[in-house]
Amino acid sequence: MNHRARTRPSLLLVALAYVGFVSLGLPDAVIGVAWPSVRDTFTLPQAAVGLVFVASGFGYFVTSFVSGRLSQHLGIGLLLAGSTGLVAAAMFGFAAAPLWALFVACAVAHGLGSGAIDAGLNGYAAHHLSARSMNWLHACYCFGAMLGPLLMTAVLTSGRHYGTGYVAVGSVMLALAAVFLATRPMWGAADAAAAEVAPVRTLVALRHPTVLLQMVVFFLYTGVEVAFGQWTFTVLTESRGVDPGPAGVAVGAYWGSIGVGRIVLGMVADRIGIDRLLRSCLLAAVAGAVVFALPLPAPVSVAGVVLIGVGLAPVYPCLMTRTPQRLGAALSAHAVGFQVGAAMMGAAAVPGVLGLFAEGVGLEAVPVGVVLGAAVVWLLHELLVRRPEAYGAAAGSGTAGSGAS
């Protein structure tokens, strides 16, 4: 069997996948802008926002881990429709919640829906789309994550209640859920080839060595990406004396370089080979992290920030693309969801651990931690490249799909 054979979906489904990734990012970053208003409405301490992240992360973790089984039983179309509808309900709940406990409960619902959407769309794209398309899909997530805060900012600056912003986001998600439901037969037809593969039990997949290794890679990679984004502003302003304006621009440049990097590098991923591209990009990320960690002038540090962003840009989408090639359809149906769950855990755990080091040792421990984390991700990827694949170790070696050498 040719491990790179793909069932080509219709242009409509490809377009819906792109829109789906925009919608996935749309509600995720809204709380950052809405929080001061939410905090004042419920008379909460600043730290209470952590409960929203924990609740959402819990829901995300749960559904991402069972997404393989849900997809097998419901089909990808119904899974996407139901999950998107759940996120829409959570947005409406955020807007109308009269009690803080209900607001937190809506965060759990948001996580449950988003985890299933993320795993479902990643699984679909990994089986049916190229590395280029996968990178562009994840660039769409960045676009959605940018639009959500802008929408909420426009609502709040116009003097309206934060609930108006959540209703607007919820309305978009509800419309998309209806589209997913209407196109359900098309998603089922596109996924027919995967349905012919004998299913693998969830626990069996979870014990597979390559599945476990990939989960560790996703955990640490996402943790490094999020930790650097969260701590860079604080390191620049409180440890290095950079003004808030330029420091904010540096953080924006970091996230922007990830989005632009996914678009540009997505154009060449299939031509260069995914494994070769990731090797080079991870080394670039390590180099950028070293530049940022050294006591260099601010402009040079910002150049390191951009280099890290470009280096990290293709990692998540390209690793997702390689998952069915490494594991086969049966295992990857579960592995994609496991990876999404591991990434969510890493995004919560790694920034927190670096925060503990920053509190005990000083803020400059954060850049050093990022250097070490990026280097370990590179090392783990090297181990992953050397593991036998589902269709034989030689099948992916030196090819356009893998680029292993």
KACOR-V329576 format. One record per residue. N is the residue number from 1. SS is DSSP state (2 for helix, 1 for strand, 0 for the rest). OMEGA is omega as a letter, one per 20 degrees, with the letter a starting at -180 (999 if undefined). D_LAST is the distance of its C-alpha to the last C-alpha in Angstrom with 1 decimal. Layout:
n = {N	N}
ss = {SS	SS}
omega = {OMEGA	OMEGA}
d_last = {D_LAST	D_LAST}
This chain:
n = {1	2	3	4	5	6	7	8	9	10	11	12	13	14	15	16	17	18	19	20	21	22	23	24	25	26	27	28	29	30	31	32	33	34	35	36	37	38	39	40	41	42	43	44	45	46	47	48	49	50	51	52	53	54	55	56	57	58	59	60	61	62	63	64	65	66	67	68	69	70	71	72	73	74	75	76	77	78	79	80	81	82	83	84	85	86	87	88	89	90	91	92	93	94	95	96	97	98	99	100	101	102	103	104	105	106	107	108	109	110	111	112	113	114	115	116	117	118	119	120	121	122	123	124	125	126	127	128	129	130	131	132	133	134	135	136	137	138	139	140	141	142	143	144	145	146	147	148	149	150	151	152	153	154	155	156	157	158	159	160	161	162	163	164	165	166	167	168	169	170	171	172	173	174	175	176	177	178	179	180	181	182	183	184	185	186	187	188	189	190	191	192	193	194	195	196	197	198	199	200	201	202	203	204	205	206	207	208	209	210	211	212	213	214	215	216	217	218	219	220	221	222	223	224	225	226	227	228	229	230	231	232	233	234	235	236	237	238	239	240	241	242	243	244	245	246	247	248	249	250	251	252	253	254	255	256	257	258	259	260	261	262	263	264	265	266	267	268	269	270	271	272	273	274	275	276	277	278	279	280	281	282	283	284	285	286	287	288	289	290	291	292	293	294	295	296	297	298	299	300	301	302	303	304	305	306	307	308	309	310	311	312	313	314	315	316	317	318	319	320	321	322	323	324	325	326	327	328	329	330	331	332	333	334	335	336	337	338	339	340	341	342	343	344	345	346	347	348	349	350	351	352	353	354	355	356	357	358	359	360	361	362	363	364	365	366	367	368	369	370	371	372	373	374	375	376	377	378	379	380	381	382	383	384	385	386	387	388	389	390	391	392	393	394	395	396	397	398	399	400	401	402	403	404	405}
ss = {0	0	0	0	0	0	0	0	0	0	2	2	2	2	2	2	2	2	2	2	2	2	2	2	2	2	0	0	0	2	2	2	2	2	2	2	2	2	2	2	2	2	0	0	0	2	2	2	2	2	2	2	2	2	2	2	2	2	2	2	2	2	2	2	2	2	2	2	2	2	2	2	2	2	0	2	2	2	2	2	2	2	2	2	2	2	2	2	2	2	2	2	2	2	2	2	0	0	0	2	2	2	2	2	2	2	2	2	2	2	2	2	2	2	2	2	2	2	2	2	2	2	2	2	2	2	2	2	0	0	2	2	2	2	2	2	2	2	2	2	2	2	2	2	2	2	2	2	2	2	2	2	2	2	2	2	2	0	0	0	0	2	2	2	2	2	2	2	2	2	2	2	2	2	2	2	2	2	2	2	2	2	0	2	2	2	2	2	2	2	0	2	2	2	2	0	0	0	0	0	0	2	2	2	2	2	0	0	2	2	2	2	2	2	2	2	2	2	2	2	2	2	2	2	2	2	2	2	2	2	2	2	2	2	2	2	2	2	2	0	0	0	0	2	2	2	2	2	2	2	2	2	2	2	2	2	2	2	2	2	2	2	2	2	2	2	0	0	2	2	2	2	0	2	2	2	2	2	2	2	2	2	2	2	2	2	2	2	2	2	2	2	2	0	0	0	0	2	2	2	2	2	2	2	2	2	2	2	2	2	2	2	2	0	2	2	2	2	2	2	2	2	2	2	2	2	2	2	2	2	2	2	2	2	2	2	2	2	2	2	2	2	2	2	2	2	2	2	2	2	2	2	2	2	2	2	2	2	2	2	2	0	0	2	2	2	2	2	2	2	2	2	2	2	2	2	2	2	2	2	2	2	2	2	2	0	0	0	0	0	0	0	2	2	2	2	1	0	0	0	0	0	0	1	0}
omega = {r	a	r	r	a	r	a	r	r	r	r	a	r	r	r	r	r	r	r	r	r	a	r	r	a	a	a	a	a	a	r	r	a	a	a	r	r	r	a	a	a	r	a	r	a	a	a	r	r	r	r	a	r	a	r	r	r	r	r	a	a	a	r	a	a	a	r	r	r	a	r	a	a	a	a	a	a	r	a	a	a	a	r	r	r	r	r	r	r	r	r	r	r	a	a	a	r	a	r	r	r	r	r	r	r	r	r	r	r	r	r	a	a	r	r	r	a	a	a	r	r	r	r	a	a	a	a	a	a	r	r	a	r	r	a	r	a	r	r	r	r	r	r	r	r	a	a	r	r	r	a	r	r	r	a	a	r	r	a	r	r	r	r	r	r	r	r	r	r	r	r	a	r	r	r	r	r	r	r	a	a	a	a	r	a	r	r	r	a	a	a	a	r	a	a	a	r	a	r	r	a	a	r	r	a	a	a	a	a	r	r	r	r	r	r	r	r	r	a	a	a	r	r	a	a	a	a	r	a	a	a	a	a	r	a	a	a	a	a	r	r	r	a	a	r	r	r	r	r	r	r	r	r	a	r	r	r	r	r	r	r	r	a	a	r	r	a	a	a	a	a	a	a	a	r	r	a	r	a	a	r	r	r	r	r	r	r	r	r	r	a	a	a	r	a	r	a	r	r	r	r	r	r	r	a	r	r	a	r	a	a	a	a	a	a	a	a	r	r	r	a	a	r	r	a	a	a	a	a	a	a	r	r	a	r	r	r	a	r	r	r	r	r	r	r	r	r	a	a	r	r	r	r	r	r	r	r	a	a	a	a	a	a	r	a	r	r	r	r	r	a	a	r	r	r	r	r	a	r	r	r	r	a	a	a	r	r	r	a	a	r	a	a	a	a	a	r	a	r	a	a	a	r	r	999}
d_last = {21.9	19.4	17.9	17.8	21.4	23.5	27.3	28.3	30.9	33.9	34.0	36.6	34.4	31.5	34.2	35.6	32.2	32.1	35.7	34.9	32.4	34.9	37.5	35.4	35.2	38.8	40.6	38.2	39.1	42.8	44.1	43.2	45.8	48.2	48.3	51.2	53.3	52.4	53.1	56.5	57.4	57.0	58.1	54.9	53.5	50.4	48.2	49.1	46.2	43.9	45.6	44.5	40.8	41.1	42.9	40.5	37.5	39.1	39.6	36.0	34.6	36.9	36.2	32.5	32.3	34.5	33.3	31.5	34.9	36.8	34.7	35.2	38.9	39.7	37.2	35.1	38.0	40.6	38.3	37.6	41.3	42.6	40.2	40.9	44.6	44.4	42.9	45.7	48.3	46.9	47.2	50.8	51.4	50.3	52.8	55.7	55.2	58.5	57.3	54.4	53.6	53.2	50.9	48.7	48.9	47.7	44.7	43.8	44.3	42.1	39.3	39.7	39.5	36.7	34.5	35.0	34.4	31.2	29.8	31.2	30.0	26.4	26.4	27.8	25.4	22.3	23.6	25.0	23.5	20.4	18.4	20.6	23.7	22.7	22.3	25.6	27.2	26.5	27.8	30.9	31.3	31.5	34.1	36.1	36.0	37.5	40.2	41.5	42.7	44.0	46.1	47.4	48.2	50.2	52.1	53.1	54.0	56.3	58.2	57.1	56.3	52.7	53.3	53.4	49.8	48.8	50.9	49.2	45.7	47.0	48.5	45.2	43.5	46.4	46.2	42.4	43.2	45.7	43.3	40.7	43.6	44.8	41.4	40.8	41.1	38.4	35.9	36.8	36.3	32.9	31.9	33.5	30.3	29.2	32.8	32.4	29.9	31.6	31.8	30.5	32.9	32.1	32.3	30.1	27.4	28.0	27.5	24.1	21.7	18.9	21.6	23.0	19.8	19.3	23.0	22.7	19.9	22.3	25.3	24.1	22.4	25.5	27.7	26.2	26.5	30.1	31.2	30.4	32.1	35.1	35.6	34.9	38.4	40.1	38.3	39.1	42.7	43.8	41.9	41.4	44.5	42.9	45.3	44.6	44.2	41.3	39.7	39.9	38.4	35.5	34.9	35.3	32.8	30.3	30.7	31.0	27.7	26.0	27.8	27.2	23.6	23.1	24.9	23.2	19.5	20.3	20.9	17.5	15.4	15.1	14.6	11.7	10.1	11.3	8.5	7.7	11.5	12.3	10.5	12.5	15.6	15.9	15.9	18.5	20.4	20.6	21.8	24.3	25.6	26.2	28.1	30.2	30.9	32.2	35.9	35.4	37.6	37.6	36.0	33.1	32.7	32.8	30.0	28.0	29.0	27.8	24.4	24.0	25.1	22.6	19.7	20.8	21.8	18.9	18.0	20.7	20.6	16.9	16.8	19.8	18.3	15.4	18.1	19.5	16.2	15.4	19.1	21.0	24.1	26.5	24.7	23.4	27.1	27.9	24.6	24.9	28.4	27.5	24.9	27.5	30.0	27.7	27.1	30.9	31.5	29.1	30.8	34.1	33.3	31.1	33.5	36.4	35.0	34.3	37.9	39.3	37.6	38.9	42.4	42.4	40.7	40.8	38.9	36.6	35.0	33.4	31.1	30.1	29.4	27.2	25.2	24.7	24.0	21.3	19.7	19.9	18.4	15.3	15.3	16.0	13.1	10.7	12.8	12.7	9.0	9.3	12.5	13.4	14.2	17.6	17.1	14.9	11.5	10.5	12.1	9.7	6.4	5.4	8.9	11.1	11.9	8.9	6.4	3.8	0.0}
